[in-house]
Amino acid sequence: MIKIFPDLNQLNQFAAKKFNTIGNRAIEENGRFAVALAGGSTPKLLYQLLTTPRFKNKIDWTKVFFFLGDERNVSPENQESNFRTANENLFKPLQIPTENIFRWQIELKDTEKIAENYAQTIKDFFDLTENEFPRFDLILLGMGDDGHTASLFPFTAALGETEKIATANYVEKFDTTRLTFTFPTINNSSNVIFLVGGVSKAETFQMVLEGEFQPEKFPSQVVKPRSGNLFWLVDEQAAQLLK
């Protein structure tokens, strides 16, 4: 489903409602809501909205369990940290208990170990067998100007990963290694919501949705939940080139 909004405020109002609807259904059915958050600036507005009276009292936060779909290889206190963004704008204002928050253990230093550790944490949480993938109730994603999502960047090794839940991914253009969920993990989710805003995304967004299938060039094209719902929530600026 693609929904186009006049501005980011209305986009995030809709996203916050959707978050609560999906969350309450998950809590009703399974006794908990497992959600993986996105990094970047667009979700930050959503996190702030969820802490306002209109939304924060509509869900039992003690039953919401938070993961991060990707992370930069920086300390949790670093300005670039996805955890820090979520912590300052969502976890702290809502006083989420620490046992409900699962972050990448960057302090392990070795990126392969960090990814393995996070995959094991997820396996333990979902009580998975050897080759199973987790079924998150919701995974939030953004899309970069280059078509990347999570830390699955164009022409990087992680795009071809089919067995791991999470992996370390070297990104040449930044000369750094990122930590990320893999496509099998993302595509096993019950719900995936893309939040896309801004004129800088317009050309890529049009290619991702209406161009030929070039998954190495536009990784966001690979996100297609196998038995779940996919929502593209986009502002008019990002959607202006759609035919």
N, C-alpha and C positions, 0 to 999 in steps of 0.2 A: 504494500500500500504506500502511495506517495501522497503526502499532504503538504500543501504550500501555504505559508503564512505571510502576512504583510511585513512582519518584523520579528526579531529574535524574542521579544517579550511574549508575544502571542504563541510563538513556537514553543517556548519553554513552559508557558502556562498549560498548554496541551500535554507536553511531555510529563509534567508533574502530576497531572490527573491520571495519565496512563500508568505512570510509576505506581501510584497508589492503587489503581484498579488491579494491575497485574500482581502487585504485592499482596493485597488482601485476598485475592483468589488463591494464591500460593499458600498463604497462611491457613486459609480455610481447608484446603485440600491436604497439605503436607505438614502443617504446624510450624512452617518457617518459610522465609523468602530469601533465596540466594541470588544476589545480584552482583554483577561485575561492572565496575565503573570505568568511565573513559577519562583520559587526560585532556589537556588543552583548555582553551578559553571558553568555548561554547557551553560545555557541561557545567562550568563554574556557575553560570547564571541559574541553571537548573538546581544545583545544590543549594544555592542561596534561597531560591524559591521554596524548596522543600522544608526549610526551617521557619517559614512564616506561618502565622496562625491558620491561614486558609488551608494549608496542607499538612502541617506537622501533627495535628491531632486526628488525622484521618487514618492512621495506621499504627499498629503496635510495634514500635521501634525495637523493643527487646527481642522480637522474633525476626528481625532483618539482619542478614549476615552479608558483610561486604568484602568483596575481592576487587582486585584491579586488573583489568584486561591487559595492561602493559605498564612498563615503568622504565624510566631513564636510570642509567647506572650512576646515580648520585645519592648522597645521604638523604634521609627522610626530612632533614631540616632545610635542604637546598631549595632555592626558589624554583628550580626546574622540576622538582619531584612531583609526580602525580599524586602520591600519597599526601604530600603537604597540602596541595590544593584541596583535596577531599577532606582532609583533617580540619583545616582552618574554616572551610565553608560549609561543612556538613556534620562531621563527627563531633567536633567540639561543641558547636552550637546546640546540637541535639543530645549531647551527653551520651553518645553511643558507648556501651560498655566495651572495653578493650578486647574481651573474648569474642566479640561479634565482628572484629575487624582483622582481616588477614592481608598483610602487606608482604611484598617481596623483601626478603632478608638481604638487603644490599650489603650489610656489614660482613657477609661471608666472603666478599671481595671477588672470588672466582665466579664469573658470570654463568658458566656451565653448572656450577654447584647451586647457584642462586635459582636457576631455572628448574633444576632437578628437585631442589628443596620445595619450591612452590608447587610443582606438580604433585609431590608426595603429600603436601598439606591438603591439596584439593582431593586427592584420592582418599585420604583419611576422612575428610569432611563428608564426602558423598558415599563413603564405604564401597569403593569401586574394586572390581576384580582386575586382573592383570592388564587386559587390553581394552578395558572400558573407558569411555570418555564421560565427563560429567555432564549433567543436564541442568544448566543454570536456568532459573526462572526468567531472568532477564540479563542480557548483555547490552550495555550502552556503548556506542561507537561514535567516533568522529571520522571525518575524511579530510585528509590534507590536500593542499593545492595540487600535489603530484599524484593524487589518487590512493595514497597509502591509508591504511586503517590499523588501529592498534599500533604496534611497531612492525607491521608487515609492509615494508617499503618495496617499491619497484625494483625488480632484478636482484633481490636478496635471497639468500639460501633458505630462509624460513618459509618462503612461499611454497616450497615443495615438501615440507615436513608433513607426514601423514600418520606418524605413530606417537609422537609426543603430545602431551597436553599443553606444555609450555616449553619455550626454547629461548636460548640466547641468539640474537640475530645481529651480525655485524653490518653496519650501515655505512657504506663507503663515503657518501656525500657529507656525513658528519664526522667521519673517522672515529666512530664510537660503536660500542655494542649495546644494544637495547634488549630488554626482556619483554617477552610477549606471549600471549595465548596463540595457539596455532589455529589454522582454519577448521580442522576437525572439531576442536573445542567450541569455536564460535558457532559453527553450523549445527551443533548438537543442542543448542539452546532452545528453550520453549519460545522465547521472544528476543528479537534483536531490534534495537532502535538506533538508527543513525540520526545524529543531530548535525545539520550542515547549514552554515550561514556565511554570508559575505560574498561580494562580487568577485573576489579572487578565486572562488571555487567554481564559478559559473561554467567556464570552458571544460574543466575536468568533469564536473558533474554531468554535463550534457554527454560527454564521451562515455562515461561509466554507464549511464542509463540507455543511451540511444546509439552509441558507437559499436563497432565490431568488438567481439569478445577478445580482449588482449590482457589476460590475467597477470602476465609478468609486468606489463606496463601500467595497468590500472588494477592493483590488488583488490580494491573495494568491490570489483565485479565478482569476485569469488564468494562473497558473502551471500549464501542462499540456504537458510536453515532447512534441514532435511525434512523435519516434521514439526516446524514451528512457524511463527509469524515474523515477517520482516516489515518494519515501518521505516520509511524515509521521511523525516520531518525536516523541511527545508524552508528557508525564507525566500522571498521573491527575488532578492538580489542573486542568490545562488542558482535559482531556477530560471533566470531570465532567458537563457538560450535554448530551453527545451522546446522541441517542435510540437 
